[in-house]
Amino acid sequence: MSKLANYIKGSVEEMKKVTWPTKKETQNYTYLVIGISLVVAAFLGALDYIFSLVLEMLLK
């Protein structure tokens, strides 16, 4: 039981050292992730469309 108590005590001490992002930073990072995800999705969708057209031309 001593190991568990030491683990919890150490975890609490480490959490006190954490610097959490502000609300504005979190909002900005969220927008950044959504934006990058949309760009990557559009890029992969365009590649898929192009490769589908090329494959269709080759098989005809």
C-alpha positions as CSV (number, residue, x, y, z in Angstrom):
1,M,0.0,0.0,0.0
2,S,3.0,2.3,0.6
3,K,3.9,2.1,-3.1
4,L,0.4,3.2,-4.2
5,A,0.5,6.1,-1.7
6,N,3.9,7.2,-2.9
7,Y,2.7,7.0,-6.6
8,I,-0.4,9.2,-5.8
9,K,1.7,11.7,-3.8
10,G,4.2,11.9,-6.6
11,S,1.5,12.3,-9.2
12,V,-0.1,15.2,-7.3
13,E,3.3,16.9,-6.9
14,E,3.9,16.6,-10.6
15,M,0.5,17.9,-11.5
16,K,1.2,21.1,-9.5
17,K,4.2,21.7,-11.8
18,V,2.2,21.6,-15.0
19,T,1.5,24.8,-16.8
20,W,-1.9,24.5,-18.5
21,P,-2.6,26.4,-21.7
22,T,-4.9,29.4,-21.5
23,K,-8.4,29.3,-23.0
24,K,-7.2,31.3,-26.0
25,E,-4.3,29.0,-26.6
26,T,-6.5,26.0,-26.4
27,Q,-8.9,27.6,-28.9
28,N,-6.1,28.5,-31.3
29,Y,-4.7,25.0,-31.2
30,T,-8.1,23.5,-31.8
31,Y,-8.6,25.7,-34.8
32,L,-5.2,24.8,-36.1
33,V,-5.9,21.0,-35.7
34,I,-9.2,21.3,-37.5
35,G,-7.7,23.4,-40.3
36,I,-4.8,21.0,-40.9
37,S,-7.2,18.1,-40.8
38,L,-9.5,19.7,-43.4
39,V,-6.5,20.5,-45.7
40,V,-5.1,16.9,-45.4
41,A,-8.6,15.5,-46.0
42,A,-9.0,17.6,-49.1
43,F,-5.5,16.7,-50.4
44,L,-6.1,13.0,-49.9
45,G,-9.6,13.2,-51.5
46,A,-8.1,14.9,-54.5
47,L,-5.4,12.3,-54.9
48,D,-8.0,9.5,-54.6
49,Y,-10.1,11.2,-57.2
50,I,-7.1,11.6,-59.6
51,F,-5.9,8.0,-59.1
52,S,-9.5,6.7,-59.7
53,L,-9.7,8.6,-63.0
54,V,-6.2,7.3,-64.1
55,L,-7.1,3.7,-63.1
56,E,-10.4,4.0,-64.9
57,M,-8.6,5.2,-68.1
58,L,-6.1,2.4,-67.9
59,L,-8.7,-0.3,-67.4
60,K,-10.8,0.8,-70.4
